[in-house]
Amino acid sequence: MSQSSMSRSRRSFSPEFKDELCREVIDSSKPISEVAKAYNVGDDGTVTLIET
């Protein structure tokens, strides 16, 4: 497979979406992985958002 067919574009999220995601993780007792799955985002990106 060529490089171009394998690459994916990065998604961008609004500040409001990021705030909502972080708030749910911080305010609930749900694990990050569960919240990330519910919002259809990766665990690593969610952790990065929460740490910043």
KENUGU-25178 format. One line per field, with one value per residue (C-alpha): residue number from 1; residue in three letters; x, y negated, z negated. Coordinates in nm, 2 decimals, always signed. Layout:
REM residues N
koltor NUM:...
finu ALA:...
x X:...
y Y:...
z Z:...
This chain:
REM residues 52
koltor 1:2:3:4:5:6:7:8:9:10:11:12:13:14:15:16:17:18:19:20:21:22:23:24:25:26:27:28:29:30:31:32:33:34:35:36:37:38:39:40:41:42:43:44:45:46:47:48:49:50:51:52
finu MET:SER:GLN:SER:SER:MET:SER:ARG:SER:ARG:ARG:SER:PHE:SER:PRO:GLU:PHE:LYS:ASP:GLU:LEU:CYS:ARG:GLU:VAL:ILE:ASP:SER:SER:LYS:PRO:ILE:SER:GLU:VAL:ALA:LYS:ALA:TYR:ASN:VAL:GLY:ASP:ASP:GLY:THR:VAL:THR:LEU:ILE:GLU:THR
x +0.00:+0.12:+0.17:-0.11:-0.37:-0.27:-0.27:-0.58:-0.66:-0.67:-1.00:-1.03:-1.27:-1.43:-1.32:-1.68:-1.65:-1.31:-1.45:-1.75:-1.53:-1.30:-1.58:-1.74:-1.42:-1.34:-1.69:-1.79:-1.64:-1.61:-1.27:-1.11:-1.14:-1.51:-1.57:-1.34:-1.53:-1.87:-1.74:-1.57:-1.22:-0.90:-0.78:-0.45:-0.61:-0.85:-0.57:-0.38:-0.69:-0.73:-0.37:-0.36
y +0.00:-0.35:-0.61:-0.83:-0.55:-0.46:-0.81:-0.94:-1.30:-1.42:-1.52:-1.85:-1.91:-2.23:-2.38:-2.31:-1.94:-1.92:-2.09:-1.85:-1.55:-1.66:-1.76:-1.41:-1.24:-1.46:-1.47:-1.11:-0.79:-0.65:-0.54:-0.75:-0.46:-0.43:-0.81:-0.81:-0.52:-0.69:-1.00:-0.79:-0.93:-0.76:-0.71:-0.88:-1.19:-1.21:-1.18:-1.46:-1.69:-1.62:-1.68:-2.02
z +0.00:+0.07:-0.20:-0.08:-0.09:-0.45:-0.59:-0.78:-0.84:-1.20:-1.34:-1.52:-1.81:-1.93:-2.26:-2.38:-2.30:-2.47:-2.78:-2.79:-2.75:-3.03:-3.26:-3.22:-3.31:-3.61:-3.75:-3.70:-3.84:-3.49:-3.36:-3.09:-2.84:-2.89:-2.84:-2.53:-2.38:-2.44:-2.26:-1.99:-2.06:-2.15:-2.51:-2.45:-2.31:-2.60:-2.86:-2.68:-2.70:-3.07:-3.15:-2.98
